[in-house]
Amino acid sequence: MTRDEIIAMAKEAGCVSATFWPDDFTGLMGVFERFAALVAAAEREACAKVCDDKAQDISLSNRR
């Protein structure tokens, strides 16, 4: 995920105040990048769990 994508999503989520985006927001950007990484990791984990659950479901197997 790029910085521009993270900024766009933050703004879409309501972070649009001019005071929220100071000229030098390096520290703030770091927070958003870490947050985005955590969200992505949680989403990957949720997807992996669904895949694992489906892989364990014998009724979905082509082996009979």
Backbone as XML, in Angstrom:
<?xml version="1.0"?>
<chain id="A" units="angstrom">
  <residue number="1" name="MET">
    <atom name="N" x="0.851" y="-1.166" z="0.000"/>
    <atom name="CA" x="0.000" y="0.000" z="0.000"/>
    <atom name="C" x="0.905" y="1.240" z="0.000"/>
  </residue>
  <residue number="2" name="THR">
    <atom name="N" x="0.616" y="2.154" z="-0.881"/>
    <atom name="CA" x="1.447" y="3.354" z="-0.984"/>
    <atom name="C" x="0.998" y="4.431" z="-0.010"/>
  </residue>
  <residue number="3" name="ARG">
    <atom name="N" x="1.872" y="5.407" z="0.220"/>
    <atom name="CA" x="1.520" y="6.542" z="1.084"/>
    <atom name="C" x="0.296" y="7.271" z="0.550"/>
  </residue>
  <residue number="4" name="ASP">
    <atom name="N" x="0.254" y="7.470" z="-0.754"/>
    <atom name="CA" x="-0.887" y="8.169" z="-1.350"/>
    <atom name="C" x="-2.190" y="7.415" z="-1.115"/>
  </residue>
  <residue number="5" name="GLU">
    <atom name="N" x="-2.134" y="6.096" z="-1.198"/>
    <atom name="CA" x="-3.330" y="5.291" z="-0.941"/>
    <atom name="C" x="-3.761" y="5.410" z="0.515"/>
  </residue>
  <residue number="6" name="ILE">
    <atom name="N" x="-2.794" y="5.375" z="1.421"/>
    <atom name="CA" x="-3.093" y="5.506" z="2.852"/>
    <atom name="C" x="-3.702" y="6.872" z="3.140"/>
  </residue>
  <residue number="7" name="ILE">
    <atom name="N" x="-3.131" y="7.913" z="2.571"/>
    <atom name="CA" x="-3.654" y="9.271" z="2.776"/>
    <atom name="C" x="-5.069" y="9.377" z="2.216"/>
  </residue>
  <residue number="8" name="ALA">
    <atom name="N" x="-5.286" y="8.827" z="1.041"/>
    <atom name="CA" x="-6.615" y="8.887" z="0.430"/>
    <atom name="C" x="-7.645" y="8.178" z="1.303"/>
  </residue>
  <residue number="9" name="MET">
    <atom name="N" x="-7.281" y="7.019" z="1.841"/>
    <atom name="CA" x="-8.212" y="6.287" z="2.697"/>
    <atom name="C" x="-8.460" y="7.023" z="4.003"/>
  </residue>
  <residue number="10" name="ALA">
    <atom name="N" x="-7.417" y="7.626" z="4.566"/>
    <atom name="CA" x="-7.596" y="8.396" z="5.802"/>
    <atom name="C" x="-8.541" y="9.567" z="5.565"/>
  </residue>
  <residue number="11" name="LYS">
    <atom name="N" x="-8.357" y="10.231" z="4.451"/>
    <atom name="CA" x="-9.242" y="11.349" z="4.124"/>
    <atom name="C" x="-10.667" y="10.866" z="3.888"/>
  </residue>
  <residue number="12" name="GLU">
    <atom name="N" x="-10.812" y="9.731" z="3.206"/>
    <atom name="CA" x="-12.138" y="9.168" z="2.970"/>
    <atom name="C" x="-12.815" y="8.791" z="4.289"/>
  </residue>
  <residue number="13" name="ALA">
    <atom name="N" x="-12.002" y="8.394" z="5.263"/>
    <atom name="CA" x="-12.537" y="8.020" z="6.575"/>
    <atom name="C" x="-12.892" y="9.237" z="7.427"/>
  </residue>
  <residue number="14" name="GLY">
    <atom name="N" x="-12.581" y="10.432" z="6.940"/>
    <atom name="CA" x="-12.987" y="11.629" z="7.664"/>
    <atom name="C" x="-11.854" y="12.489" z="8.181"/>
  </residue>
  <residue number="15" name="CYS">
    <atom name="N" x="-10.626" y="12.125" z="7.924"/>
    <atom name="CA" x="-9.473" y="12.905" z="8.365"/>
    <atom name="C" x="-9.206" y="14.002" z="7.337"/>
  </residue>
  <residue number="16" name="VAL">
    <atom name="N" x="-10.098" y="14.986" z="7.274"/>
    <atom name="CA" x="-9.997" y="15.988" z="6.226"/>
    <atom name="C" x="-9.670" y="17.385" z="6.740"/>
  </residue>
  <residue number="17" name="SER">
    <atom name="N" x="-9.653" y="17.561" z="8.039"/>
    <atom name="CA" x="-9.384" y="18.881" z="8.603"/>
    <atom name="C" x="-7.985" y="19.362" z="8.236"/>
  </residue>
  <residue number="18" name="ALA">
    <atom name="N" x="-7.868" y="20.621" z="7.867"/>
    <atom name="CA" x="-6.564" y="21.195" z="7.511"/>
    <atom name="C" x="-5.609" y="21.101" z="8.696"/>
  </residue>
  <residue number="19" name="THR">
    <atom name="N" x="-6.122" y="21.220" z="9.914"/>
    <atom name="CA" x="-5.249" y="21.127" z="11.095"/>
    <atom name="C" x="-4.796" y="19.689" z="11.322"/>
  </residue>
  <residue number="20" name="PHE">
    <atom name="N" x="-5.531" y="18.734" z="10.754"/>
    <atom name="CA" x="-5.156" y="17.333" z="10.911"/>
    <atom name="C" x="-3.967" y="16.985" z="10.024"/>
  </residue>
  <residue number="21" name="TRP">
    <atom name="N" x="-3.787" y="17.711" z="8.930"/>
    <atom name="CA" x="-2.711" y="17.444" z="7.984"/>
    <atom name="C" x="-1.703" y="18.596" z="8.012"/>
  </residue>
  <residue number="22" name="PRO">
    <atom name="N" x="-0.873" y="18.665" z="9.049"/>
    <atom name="CA" x="0.139" y="19.720" z="9.092"/>
    <atom name="C" x="1.136" y="19.557" z="7.944"/>
  </residue>
  <residue number="23" name="ASP">
    <atom name="N" x="1.881" y="20.623" z="7.664"/>
    <atom name="CA" x="2.840" y="20.587" z="6.554"/>
    <atom name="C" x="3.826" y="19.434" z="6.691"/>
  </residue>
  <residue number="24" name="ASP">
    <atom name="N" x="4.295" y="19.201" z="7.904"/>
    <atom name="CA" x="5.235" y="18.104" z="8.126"/>
    <atom name="C" x="4.554" y="17.066" z="9.012"/>
  </residue>
  <residue number="25" name="PHE">
    <atom name="N" x="3.947" y="16.076" z="8.403"/>
    <atom name="CA" x="3.208" y="15.082" z="9.184"/>
    <atom name="C" x="3.904" y="13.729" z="9.180"/>
  </residue>
  <residue number="26" name="THR">
    <atom name="N" x="5.224" y="13.763" z="9.220"/>
    <atom name="CA" x="6.006" y="12.526" z="9.178"/>
    <atom name="C" x="5.597" y="11.567" z="10.285"/>
  </residue>
  <residue number="27" name="GLY">
    <atom name="N" x="5.497" y="12.057" z="11.510"/>
    <atom name="CA" x="5.108" y="11.195" z="12.627"/>
    <atom name="C" x="3.716" y="10.652" z="12.457"/>
  </residue>
  <residue number="28" name="LEU">
    <atom name="N" x="2.809" y="11.482" z="12.016"/>
    <atom name="CA" x="1.429" y="11.066" z="11.796"/>
    <atom name="C" x="1.357" y="10.028" z="10.683"/>
  </residue>
  <residue number="29" name="MET">
    <atom name="N" x="2.134" y="10.215" z="9.644"/>
    <atom name="CA" x="2.133" y="9.262" z="8.542"/>
    <atom name="C" x="2.613" y="7.901" z="9.022"/>
  </residue>
  <residue number="30" name="GLY">
    <atom name="N" x="3.591" y="7.887" z="9.914"/>
    <atom name="CA" x="4.069" y="6.623" z="10.469"/>
    <atom name="C" x="2.968" y="5.871" z="11.191"/>
  </residue>
  <residue number="31" name="VAL">
    <atom name="N" x="2.130" y="6.597" z="11.906"/>
    <atom name="CA" x="1.004" y="5.978" z="12.605"/>
    <atom name="C" x="0.042" y="5.360" z="11.589"/>
  </residue>
  <residue number="32" name="PHE">
    <atom name="N" x="-0.275" y="6.118" z="10.542"/>
    <atom name="CA" x="-1.183" y="5.596" z="9.515"/>
    <atom name="C" x="-0.587" y="4.382" z="8.810"/>
  </residue>
  <residue number="33" name="GLU">
    <atom name="N" x="0.705" y="4.400" z="8.531"/>
    <atom name="CA" x="1.337" y="3.267" z="7.860"/>
    <atom name="C" x="1.287" y="2.023" z="8.737"/>
  </residue>
  <residue number="34" name="ARG">
    <atom name="N" x="1.557" y="2.176" z="10.037"/>
    <atom name="CA" x="1.489" y="1.033" z="10.952"/>
    <atom name="C" x="0.056" y="0.519" z="11.071"/>
  </residue>
  <residue number="35" name="PHE">
    <atom name="N" x="-0.902" y="1.453" z="11.148"/>
    <atom name="CA" x="-2.304" y="1.067" z="11.226"/>
    <atom name="C" x="-2.721" y="0.298" z="9.971"/>
  </residue>
  <residue number="36" name="ALA">
    <atom name="N" x="-2.346" y="0.805" z="8.808"/>
    <atom name="CA" x="-2.687" y="0.136" z="7.546"/>
    <atom name="C" x="-2.071" y="-1.262" z="7.503"/>
  </residue>
  <residue number="37" name="ALA">
    <atom name="N" x="-0.855" y="-1.404" z="7.987"/>
    <atom name="CA" x="-0.201" y="-2.716" z="8.005"/>
    <atom name="C" x="-0.939" y="-3.680" z="8.928"/>
  </residue>
  <residue number="38" name="LEU">
    <atom name="N" x="-1.392" y="-3.198" z="10.077"/>
    <atom name="CA" x="-2.146" y="-4.044" z="11.006"/>
    <atom name="C" x="-3.480" y="-4.478" z="10.403"/>
  </residue>
  <residue number="39" name="VAL">
    <atom name="N" x="-4.166" y="-3.544" z="9.759"/>
    <atom name="CA" x="-5.444" y="-3.877" z="9.118"/>
    <atom name="C" x="-5.226" y="-4.910" z="8.019"/>
  </residue>
  <residue number="40" name="ALA">
    <atom name="N" x="-4.204" y="-4.712" z="7.192"/>
    <atom name="CA" x="-3.913" y="-5.656" z="6.109"/>
    <atom name="C" x="-3.571" y="-7.036" z="6.667"/>
  </residue>
  <residue number="41" name="ALA">
    <atom name="N" x="-2.789" y="-7.078" z="7.728"/>
    <atom name="CA" x="-2.422" y="-8.359" z="8.330"/>
    <atom name="C" x="-3.648" y="-9.071" z="8.893"/>
  </residue>
  <residue number="42" name="ALA">
    <atom name="N" x="-4.533" y="-8.327" z="9.525"/>
    <atom name="CA" x="-5.757" y="-8.924" z="10.067"/>
    <atom name="C" x="-6.636" y="-9.460" z="8.944"/>
  </residue>
  <residue number="43" name="GLU">
    <atom name="N" x="-6.714" y="-8.729" z="7.847"/>
    <atom name="CA" x="-7.516" y="-9.173" z="6.705"/>
    <atom name="C" x="-6.920" y="-10.440" z="6.085"/>
  </residue>
  <residue number="44" name="ARG">
    <atom name="N" x="-5.587" y="-10.476" z="5.951"/>
    <atom name="CA" x="-4.936" y="-11.682" z="5.422"/>
    <atom name="C" x="-5.207" y="-12.880" z="6.329"/>
  </residue>
  <residue number="45" name="GLU">
    <atom name="N" x="-5.114" y="-12.671" z="7.634"/>
    <atom name="CA" x="-5.351" y="-13.749" z="8.592"/>
    <atom name="C" x="-6.790" y="-14.263" z="8.489"/>
  </residue>
  <residue number="46" name="ALA">
    <atom name="N" x="-7.735" y="-13.350" z="8.359"/>
    <atom name="CA" x="-9.140" y="-13.749" z="8.227"/>
    <atom name="C" x="-9.346" y="-14.552" z="6.941"/>
  </residue>
  <residue number="47" name="CYS">
    <atom name="N" x="-8.741" y="-14.115" z="5.862"/>
    <atom name="CA" x="-8.852" y="-14.844" z="4.591"/>
    <atom name="C" x="-8.202" y="-16.218" z="4.695"/>
  </residue>
  <residue number="48" name="ALA">
    <atom name="N" x="-7.046" y="-16.294" z="5.343"/>
    <atom name="CA" x="-6.348" y="-17.569" z="5.507"/>
    <atom name="C" x="-7.189" y="-18.536" z="6.337"/>
  </residue>
  <residue number="49" name="LYS">
    <atom name="N" x="-7.868" y="-18.028" z="7.355"/>
    <atom name="CA" x="-8.721" y="-18.879" z="8.184"/>
    <atom name="C" x="-9.866" y="-19.455" z="7.358"/>
  </residue>
  <residue number="50" name="VAL">
    <atom name="N" x="-10.482" y="-18.643" z="6.528"/>
    <atom name="CA" x="-11.564" y="-19.134" z="5.671"/>
    <atom name="C" x="-11.029" y="-20.221" z="4.743"/>
  </residue>
  <residue number="51" name="CYS">
    <atom name="N" x="-9.873" y="-19.984" z="4.155"/>
    <atom name="CA" x="-9.272" y="-20.977" z="3.256"/>
    <atom name="C" x="-8.966" y="-22.268" z="4.002"/>
  </residue>
  <residue number="52" name="ASP">
    <atom name="N" x="-8.392" y="-22.152" z="5.202"/>
    <atom name="CA" x="-8.090" y="-23.342" z="6.003"/>
    <atom name="C" x="-9.360" y="-24.107" z="6.351"/>
  </residue>
  <residue number="53" name="ASP">
    <atom name="N" x="-10.404" y="-23.375" z="6.748"/>
    <atom name="CA" x="-11.670" y="-24.027" z="7.082"/>
    <atom name="C" x="-12.238" y="-24.762" z="5.866"/>
  </residue>
  <residue number="54" name="LYS">
    <atom name="N" x="-12.177" y="-24.133" z="4.701"/>
    <atom name="CA" x="-12.682" y="-24.763" z="3.478"/>
    <atom name="C" x="-11.842" y="-25.987" z="3.111"/>
  </residue>
  <residue number="55" name="ALA">
    <atom name="N" x="-10.538" y="-25.900" z="3.317"/>
    <atom name="CA" x="-9.649" y="-27.014" z="2.990"/>
    <atom name="C" x="-9.928" y="-28.228" z="3.879"/>
  </residue>
  <residue number="56" name="GLN">
    <atom name="N" x="-10.424" y="-27.994" z="5.089"/>
    <atom name="CA" x="-10.726" y="-29.080" z="6.018"/>
    <atom name="C" x="-12.113" y="-29.684" z="5.786"/>
  </residue>
  <residue number="57" name="ASP">
    <atom name="N" x="-12.930" y="-29.032" z="4.982"/>
    <atom name="CA" x="-14.304" y="-29.491" z="4.733"/>
    <atom name="C" x="-14.281" y="-30.602" z="3.682"/>
  </residue>
  <residue number="58" name="ILE">
    <atom name="N" x="-14.455" y="-31.822" z="4.105"/>
    <atom name="CA" x="-14.378" y="-32.983" z="3.221"/>
    <atom name="C" x="-15.452" y="-32.930" z="2.143"/>
  </residue>
  <residue number="59" name="SER">
    <atom name="N" x="-16.580" y="-32.298" z="2.438"/>
    <atom name="CA" x="-17.653" y="-32.247" z="1.438"/>
    <atom name="C" x="-17.259" y="-31.408" z="0.228"/>
  </residue>
  <residue number="60" name="LEU">
    <atom name="N" x="-16.237" y="-30.574" z="0.373"/>
    <atom name="CA" x="-15.769" y="-29.766" z="-0.753"/>
    <atom name="C" x="-14.652" y="-30.458" z="-1.522"/>
  </residue>
  <residue number="61" name="SER">
    <atom name="N" x="-14.229" y="-31.596" z="-1.040"/>
    <atom name="CA" x="-13.122" y="-32.326" z="-1.669"/>
    <atom name="C" x="-13.585" y="-33.028" z="-2.939"/>
  </residue>
  <residue number="62" name="ASN">
    <atom name="N" x="-12.681" y="-33.141" z="-3.901"/>
    <atom name="CA" x="-13.003" y="-33.920" z="-5.096"/>
    <atom name="C" x="-12.580" y="-35.385" z="-4.918"/>
  </residue>
  <residue number="63" name="ARG">
    <atom name="N" x="-12.069" y="-35.706" z="-3.748"/>
    <atom name="CA" x="-11.713" y="-37.085" z="-3.404"/>
    <atom name="C" x="-12.893" y="-37.715" z="-2.681"/>
  </residue>
  <residue number="64" name="ARG">
    <atom name="N" x="-13.412" y="-38.730" z="-3.232"/>
    <atom name="CA" x="-14.579" y="-39.380" z="-2.593"/>
    <atom name="C" x="-14.341" y="-40.848" z="-2.456"/>
  </residue>
</chain>
